[in-house]
Amino acid sequence: MRVAMAGQNVSFPNTFVLVGFSDLPWLEMPLFGVLLLSFILTVIGNSSIIFLSLVDPRLRTPMYFFLDNLSVLDLCVTYTIVPQLLINLWGPEKTIASWSCMAQAYLYQWMGGTECALLAVMAFDRYVAICCPLRYVLIMHLWACVWLAAVCWALGLANSLVQTTLTLYLTLCAKNTLDHFFCEVPALIKLACSDTTMNDVSLALGAVPFGIVSPLTVLTSYTFIARAVLKLPSAKERRKAFSTCSSHLLVVTIFFGPGIYTYLQPPGNNTQSKFLSFFYCVFTPMLNPLIYTLRNKDVKEAWRRILSSQGRRKSLKAR
């Protein structure tokens, strides 16, 4: 791959070297085991939520529609990063093909931005459900949910196209070693020896809707929710209202907490940054379905109905 820059042809590396955790070689095999287990749990957990929503009509509500989108995003992030990371942790080779690196950067940037916007939309959904219960069906109808989800995906895609394409046209000066375990736009920008002002400005502007507006939307929604719930006369009603939001609030905290800390901390401690990114990319997609499954009565009841129906079918066949 060759890119025209400043009147000359500049070579783009055919492969990149992902340093990852090679500075801690004794940790690579334990990380491989943890990563493989989390990968299996992530795929099973997120796939099961999508499956339940498809087969159980009682879960075809706005909340579970957005939860399905969240599960798709988590699966995409997992398949984008984890397989390559498993390969690099297992063997001595820490390389990734240039096209694969760019695809990873595009997809990760897309999924990350979309998930930020989607979590804000899910907070708005909870706000409407608790603060405007009589108008909930009118406001959060099917096409409104589809439109909101489409906007989230489109915003994430637009941000990804801008950030990653600008990075693609940087002069890398034959540098191809990334001090990271996957291809991320900020890590790629560090390899450039040309002016990165436009990239830095673009990243800062891109952080406004996803790193500032989305968390503020979540915070504002839950502020109104808390005020409405505290006004309820019955303690039982207050507990029920809070329980409908607790899973999403926990997911939001796990998602935005490490992410904001990782991207806002000053550069310096690369090892700490990599472990925070590892948690953000690997454990968050695994924890999301666990949180919604363990803390959600609707999901548990849906599983009971499916398992009991399967048991009845087997008993009928046995007869």
N, C-alpha and C positions, 0 to 999 in steps of 0.2 A: 504494500500500500504506500502510495506516495502522495504528498500534499504540496501544492504550490504555495510558497510563502515568501514574500518580499523578493519576488523575481527569481527565486531559485527553488530547486526541488529538494525537499527535506524528507529524509527517510523516516517512516513510521515503523517502529520495531515489529518484526514478525511474531515475536513472542515476548511476554512479560514474565519476570521472575517475582513471585509473591513470597516475600520474606516470611510473612505470617508469624508463627511462634518458634521459628528455627533458632532464635536466640535462647530458647528454653527447651532444648531437645528432649530432656527427661519428661516433659509435660505432654509431648505430642501423642504418645500412645494412650494415656488416660483421657486426653481430650477427644481422641478418635472414638473411644468407647462411649463417652458421654454424648458425643455428637451423633453417633449412629443410633443410639437409643432415643434421643430427642427427635431425630428425623422420623423414625418409625412412629413415635407417639404423635408427632405433628400431623403426619399424613393421615393416620387413623382418626385422630380427633376432629380435624377440620373436615375430612371427607364424611364422617358420620353426621356432623351437623347439617351439611348440604343434603345428605341422603334423607335424614329425618324430615327436613323441610319439604322435600319432594314427595315423600310417601304419606305424610300425615297432614291432612287438610287443616287440622287445628293449629298448626304452626305456620300457616300461610298468612301471617300478619306483617305489618310494616317493620316491627322490631326484628323478626326473623328474616325478613327480606334483606335488611341491612346487615344482619349477622351472617347471612350467606355470602354477601359481598366481602365482608371482612375475612371469612374463611377462605374464599378464593384468593384474596390478596396474600394471606399468610402462606398458602400453598405455593403461590408464585414466587414469593420471597425465598421460601425454603428451597424450591427446585432451582432457583437462580444461583444461590450461593453454596448450599450445603454439599451437593455432589462433588464439585471441584475442590472444596475444602477437605472433604474426606480423602480424595485422591492425593492431595498435597501432604496431608498428615500421615498417610500410610507409607508413601514411598519417598525416596531421596529427591526425586524431581519436584521442584516447586514452580513449574512453569505453567503458563496459560497462553493459548493462541491469541493473537491480536484481535481477530474477529470475535472470539469468545469473550475476551476482556471488554470490548466495546458493547457487546450484547448485554453483558452483566451490568455494566454501568448504566446503560439505557433502561433496562428493566428494573433495576434496584431503585433508580431515581424516580421512575414512574410509580412503582408500587408504594414507595415511601411517602411521596406527596399525596397520592390517592388515599392512603390510609389516614393521614393527618386530617384531610377534608372529611372523610367518611365518619371518623370518630366525632367530629363536630356536628355532623348531620344527625348521628345517633343520639347525641346529647339534646339536640333540638327536638327530636322525636319523643324523648322522655319528658321534655318540658311540656310539649303539647298534650301528652297522655295524662300528666298529673295536674297541670295548671288549667287546661282547657278540655276536660274529659268529654263534655257534651258535644264539642265540635271536632273531636279527634278523628272520627271517621270521615268527616267532610274535608278536613285539612290534609290528613295523611292518606288520601285515597291512592289507588294503585299507580295511576299515571304520575302523580306527584312524587311518589317514591322512586319510580323509574327515572323521572327527570332529575331528581336530586342525586341519585346514584350516578347517572350519566355525566352530570356536571363534575362530580368528584373525580371520576375516571378521566374526563377530558382535561381538567386542571392539572392532574398529575402527569398526563401525557405531554401537555404543552410545556410544563416546567422541565420535564426530562429532555424533550427535543432541544430546548434552548440551552440548558446547562451542558449536556453531553456533546452536542454538536459543536459548541464553542470550544470545548476541551479537545475535540478531535482535531481542530485546526491549530493547535499550539505546536510550537517547535520544541521537540523533546531532546534534541542534540544527542541522539543515540543512547540516551538513558532508558533503561528498561527494567529497573529494579524498584518494585513497589514495597514500601515498608508497611504492608497491610496483608490481610488474608483473603481479600477479594478486591476487585476493581471498583473503586469508588471515585467519584469526580474530584473531591478535594485531594485525594492521594495522587491522582493522575496530574493534577495541576502542579503539585510539588515537583514533578519531573521536568517542568518546562524551564527553558532558559530564555524564552522570549517574554515580552510584556504580558502580564496576566491581569492587568487592571480591569479589563472588560469582564473577565471571568469572575474576579472577586466582586465586582459591582453586581453582576448577574446573580451570583450566589446570595449576596446580601438582600437583593430585591426579592429573590425567590423565597427567602426565609420569612418574609413578611406574612404572606397568606398562610403558609404551612406551619411556621414556627412561632408566630405571634397571634395572628387572627384566629386560627383554629383553637389553640389552648384558651384564648380569651372567650371564644364562643362557648366552649365547654364550661368555663368558670362562670360566665354570666348565666347560662342555662341552669346550672346547679344552684346558683345563688337564688334564683327565682323559685326553683323547685323546693329548696330548703325552707324558704319563707312560706310557701303554700302548705308544705307538709306540717310545719310547726303550728299552723293555724287550725289543723284538724282537731276536733274535740276528743276523739278516742285514741288511746295509746295503741290499740290494735290496728286502727287505720293508719296511724303514723308508721308503725313497723312494716305494714304491708306496702305502703308507698315507698318507703326507703328500700325495701327488699327488691322492688322492681328496678331500682337504679344501682344497687350495690355492685352487681357484676360489671356493668359498663364503667362505673366509676373506678373500679379496681383495674380494669383493662386500660383505661385512659392513663391512670397513674403509672402503670408499668411501661406503657408505650412512650409517653411524653417525658417522664422523669429521666431515664438514662439517655434518651435521644437529645433532649435540650442540654443536659450536662455535657455530653460528648461534644456537641457542636459549638457550645458557647465557652468552653474552657480554653484558656490560652494554650498555644502549642508548646510542647516540651516533653511531657510524659507519654511517649508513644505506646509503651506497654500497657499502661492503664487505659488509654484510649482504645486499644485493640480489644481488651477484655470487656470494656463497656459495649463496644460494637458487637462483640461475640454474644453477649447477653441479649442485646437489642435484636440481632438478626436470627439467633438460634432459639433462645428460650421464650421470647415473647410470642412467636407464632405457636409454640407448643402450649404455653400457659393459657392463651385465650380460650380455646375450646374446653380445657379443663375447668376454668373458672365458670364459664357459662353452663357446663354440664353439671358440676358439683353443686352450684348455687341456684339452679333453676328447676323448679318443680315441673314445668311444662315439658322440658326435655326428658326428665326422668320418667314422667308418665308416658311420654311418646315411646320411649324404649320399652317400658313394661307392656304397652299395648302390642307392640311389634313382636316382642318375645313370647307373649302369651298366645298371640295368633299363630305364631310358628309352632308352639307347643300343641295347640289344638289340631293343626294340620297333620302333625306327625302322629298324634293319637288316632285320628280318623283313618290315616293310611294304614296304621298297624291293625285296625279292625278289618 
